[in-house]
C-alpha cells in the first residue's frame, strides 16, 4: 500500500465518523492516528459529549468487530476475559471467551470498577493475549481498547493506576461542541444519521497494511533528538515526581508517524511531535504532591517543557 493510499483511506474513515460526530475533526483525526499507530485510546471528559458514540463510530467505519463492556463495581475479571465452564455432556471444561475477544473493545467508564478488574486489561493491551485458567489465547488482530471515564465524578470511582495509564497511547478530551456545531446537532435531530448508518470504508487486513506503512514514515535524527529532549524534560522537571516512561517515548514517535501518514506526508515534522506531546505524555507524569496542592498539573508541566525545548529548524525530509 502506497503512502497516498494510506492517507486517502484514513481520511475516508475520518469523514465516515464525522457523519455522526459533528464539529470534532481534530478529535476524530487524532483518534484515527492512534489506531494507525497500533495504540489504545483513553477518552476522558464529562458525560454527554459523545465519548461512547465516537468509539462505536470508529469501529463501524473501520469494519471491525465491536464489543462494549460497561464497567461497574461488581464486574469481575472473568466477565471481561472469559472463563472455563464444566460441560456435563463431555465431562470436560469448555472455554467461554469474554467480550474482550473483539477487534475494538469499548471499556465504558473504566474507572468505575475495582483495580483487580481493571488489571484484567493489562495483558490484553500489552500482549494482545488473554490467560484463562493458565492457558493463553490470542486476541483478534487488529486489536484496540478505547476506554472512557468521566473526570468530574469522584464518588464510587477507582482511579486508574500508573501502569494501566501507561498502556494507553494517548488521552484525549471531547470537549463541548462549538456553537455552530451544536446548532447543527439541534437542526438535524429529526432523521439524523446514527452509528448504525455508517458503512465501513476499510477492513482488518487493510488496517494491518496501513499500520505497517506508518512504521516506514521517516523520522529524522534531529526530530528524534527533539522528541527525547521533550520526554527528558518531563523527567527532570522540578514539579514532576515521575516523568514519561520509554513507552511514552515510543508512543510519541509512533503517533507522530501516524499523524504524518494521515496528512499524506512521508516524514515527521517537529510540529507533529509538539502537537501530540500534550496528548501522549501528561497521563504518564506524576506530579509531586506539594506541587499539585499549588495547582501544578501534568498538562502544565508538558506545556512548560514545550516552551523551554527549542524545536529544530532544518529537518531532512528524505
C-alpha positions in Angstrom: 0.0 0.0 0.0 1.4 3.4 -1.0 1.5 6.4 1.4 -1.1 8.2 -0.7 -3.5 5.3 -0.3 -3.0 5.2 3.4 -3.8 8.9 3.7 -6.8 8.6 1.4 -8.3 5.6 3.3 -7.6 7.2 6.7 -9.4 10.4 5.6 -12.3 8.3 4.5 -12.5 6.8 8.0 -12.4 10.3 9.5 -15.2 11.5 7.2 -17.4 8.5 7.9 -17.1 9.1 11.7 -17.8 12.8 11.3 -21.2 11.9 9.8 -22.3 11.3 13.4 -19.6 13.2 15.4 -20.2 16.9 14.5 -17.6 19.6 14.7 -14.8 17.4 16.1 -12.4 16.9 13.2 -9.4 17.3 15.4 -10.5 14.7 17.9 -11.6 12.2 15.2 -8.3 12.7 13.3 -6.2 12.1 16.5 -8.3 9.0 17.3 -7.7 7.6 13.9 -4.0 8.4 14.2 -3.8 6.4 17.5 -5.4 3.4 15.7 -2.9 3.6 12.8 -0.1 3.7 15.4 -1.4 0.4 17.0 -2.3 2.2 20.2 -5.1 2.2 22.8 -7.1 5.3 23.5 -8.4 6.9 26.7 -11.2 9.4 26.3 -11.7 11.5 29.4 -14.5 14.1 29.6 -17.8 15.0 31.1 -21.0 12.9 30.4 -22.9 13.5 27.2 -20.3 14.8 24.8 -20.1 11.7 22.6 -17.3 9.5 24.0 -19.2 6.3 23.5 -20.5 7.4 20.2 -17.0 8.1 19.0 -15.9 4.6 19.9 -18.8 2.9 18.2 -18.5 5.1 15.1 -14.8 4.3 14.7 -15.5 0.5 14.9 -18.2 0.8 12.3 -16.1 2.9 9.9 -13.2 0.5 10.3 -15.4 -2.5 9.6 -14.2 -4.3 12.7 -15.9 -6.5 15.3 -17.0 -4.3 18.3 -17.8 -5.2 21.9 -18.8 -2.9 24.7 -18.1 -3.6 28.4 -19.9 -1.5 30.9 -17.6 -1.2 33.9 -19.3 -1.4 37.3 -18.1 -2.0 40.9 -19.3 -5.7 40.8 -17.6 -6.5 37.5 -15.2 -9.5 37.7 -12.0 -10.1 35.6 -13.7 -13.3 34.2 -16.6 -11.1 33.0 -14.0 -9.4 30.7 -11.6 -12.2 29.7 -13.9 -15.3 29.9 -13.8 -18.5 31.9 -13.8 -22.3 31.8 -17.2 -23.9 32.3 -17.7 -27.6 33.0 -19.6 -29.4 30.3 -21.6 -32.2 31.8 -22.1 -33.9 28.4 -18.4 -34.2 27.6 -17.2 -34.2 31.2 -14.6 -31.6 30.1 -14.2 -27.9 30.7 -15.1 -25.6 27.8 -13.6 -22.1 27.4 -16.2 -19.4 27.0 -14.4 -16.3 25.8 -15.4 -12.9 27.1 -16.2 -9.6 25.3 -12.5 -8.7 25.1 -12.3 -11.1 22.1 -13.1 -8.4 19.6 -11.2 -6.0 17.4 -12.5 -2.9 19.1 -13.3 -3.1 22.8 -15.0 -0.2 24.5 -14.3 -0.1 28.2 -17.0 2.3 29.2 -16.5 4.2 32.4 -13.4 2.1 33.2 -12.7 3.9 36.5 -16.0 2.6 38.0 -14.6 -0.9 38.6 -12.0 -2.2 41.1 -8.3 -2.2 40.4 -8.4 -6.1 40.2 -10.8 -6.0 37.3 -9.0 -3.0 35.7 -5.8 -5.2 35.7 -7.6 -7.8 33.6 -6.9 -5.5 30.6 -3.2 -5.2 31.2 -2.2 -8.4 29.4 -4.7 -7.7 26.7 -3.4 -4.2 26.0 0.3 -5.0 26.1 0.5 -8.5 24.6 -2.9 -9.0 22.7 -3.3 -12.2 24.7 -5.6 -13.4 27.4 -4.8 -16.1 30.0 -7.8 -18.2 31.1 -7.2 -20.8 33.7 -3.5 -21.0 32.9 -3.9 -21.2 29.1 -3.0 -18.3 26.8 -5.4 -17.3 24.0 -4.5 -14.8 21.2 -6.9 -11.9 20.6 -8.1 -11.0 17.2 -6.0 -8.6 15.1 -6.1 -5.7 14.8 -7.0 -5.1 18.5 -7.8 -1.8 20.2 -9.1 -0.8 23.5 -11.0 2.5 23.7 -11.7 3.4 27.3 -13.9 6.2 28.6 -14.1 7.9 32.0 -15.8 10.9 33.5 -13.3 13.3 35.0 -15.8 15.0 37.3 -17.4 12.1 39.2 -15.3 11.0 42.1 -17.8 9.1 44.3 -17.7 5.4 43.6 -14.7 5.5 41.2 -11.3 3.9 41.3 -8.5 6.0 39.7 -6.5 4.1 37.1 -3.1 3.0 38.4 0.0 4.4 36.6 0.8 1.0 35.0 -2.7 1.0 33.4 -2.5 4.6 32.3 0.9 4.0 30.7 -0.6 1.4 28.3 -2.9 4.0 26.8 -1.0 5.6 23.9 -2.9 8.8 24.2 -5.6 10.5 26.3 -7.9 12.9 24.6 -10.9 15.0 25.7 -14.0 15.5 23.5 -14.9 19.0 24.8 -18.1 20.9 24.2 -19.1 21.4 20.6 -18.8 24.8 19.1 -21.9 26.9 18.9 -22.4 26.3 15.1 -21.8 22.6 15.6 -24.3 22.4 18.4 -26.8 24.3 16.2 -26.2 21.7 13.5 -26.9 19.0 16.1 -30.2 20.6 17.1 -31.2 21.2 13.5 -30.8 17.6 12.4 -32.3 16.0 15.5 -35.1 14.6 13.2 -33.7 11.9 10.9 -30.1 12.5 12.0 -27.7 9.8 11.0 -26.7 7.4 13.7 -23.8 4.9 14.2 -25.8 2.1 12.5 -25.9 4.1 9.3 -22.1 4.2 9.0 -20.8 2.0 6.3 -17.3 0.5 6.7 -14.7 2.0 4.4 -11.9 -0.5 5.2 -11.3 -3.9 6.9 -9.0 -5.7 9.3 -6.3 -6.9 6.7 -6.2 -3.4 5.1 -5.8 -1.8 8.5 -2.8 -4.1 9.3 -1.2 -2.9 6.0 -1.8 0.7 6.9 -0.2 0.2 10.3 2.9 -1.4 8.6 3.2 1.6 6.3 3.0 4.0 9.2 6.1 2.4 10.7 8.0 3.3 7.5 7.4 7.0 7.8 10.8 8.7 8.0 11.8 10.4 11.3 14.9 12.4 11.0 17.6 12.1 13.8 17.1 15.8 14.6 13.4 15.2 15.2 14.2 12.1 17.3 16.5 14.2 19.5 13.8 16.9 19.8 11.4 14.2 20.9 13.8 12.8 23.5 14.5 16.3 24.8 10.8 16.8 25.5 10.5 13.4 27.3 13.6 14.1 29.3 12.2 17.5 30.2 9.3 15.7 31.9 11.6 13.6 33.9 13.9 16.4 35.2 11.1 19.0 35.8 11.2 20.1 39.4 7.5 19.6 39.9 7.5 16.0 38.5 7.9 13.1 40.8 7.9 10.7 37.8 8.3 11.6 34.2 7.2 9.9 31.0 8.4 6.3 30.5 10.3 4.9 27.5 6.9 3.5 26.4 5.8 7.2 26.3 8.8 8.0 24.0 7.7 5.2 21.6 4.1 6.3 21.8 5.0 9.8 20.9 7.2 8.6 18.0 4.6 6.2 16.5 1.7 8.7 16.9 3.8 11.3 15.1 4.4 8.9 12.3 0.7 8.1 12.1 -0.3 11.8 12.0 2.2 12.4 9.2 0.7 9.5 7.3 -2.8 10.8 7.9 -1.8 14.1 6.4 -0.2 12.5 3.4 3.4 13.0 4.3 6.3 10.5 4.4 8.2 12.3 7.1 7.6 13.6 10.6 7.8 17.3 11.4 8.7 18.8 14.7 5.2 20.3 14.8 3.8 16.7 14.8 5.7 15.9 17.9 4.8 19.2 19.6 1.1 18.8 18.8 0.9 15.2 20.1 3.0 15.7 23.2 0.1 17.2 25.0 -2.0 14.0 24.3 0.7 11.3 24.8 2.7 12.5 27.8 0.6 14.1 30.6 -1.2 11.0 31.7 2.2 9.3 32.2 3.5 12.0 34.6 3.1 12.0 38.4 3.1 15.5 39.9 4.8 16.0 43.3 2.0 16.2 46.0 3.2 19.6 47.3 3.2 21.0 43.7 -0.2 19.5 43.0 -1.6 21.4 46.0 -0.3 24.6 44.4 -2.2 23.9 41.2 0.5 22.4 39.1 -0.8 19.7 36.7 0.8 17.2 34.4 -0.5 19.2 31.5 1.1 22.4 32.7 4.4 20.6 33.1 4.3 19.4 29.5 3.4 23.0 28.3 6.4 24.4 30.2 8.7 21.8 28.7 7.5 22.5 25.2 8.2 26.2 25.7 11.7 25.6 27.0 12.8 23.0 24.4 13.6 24.7 21.1 12.2 23.0 18.0 14.7 22.1 15.2 14.6 24.3 12.1 16.2 22.2 9.5 14.8 18.7 9.0 15.8 16.0 6.5 12.5 15.0 4.7 14.2 12.3 2.6 
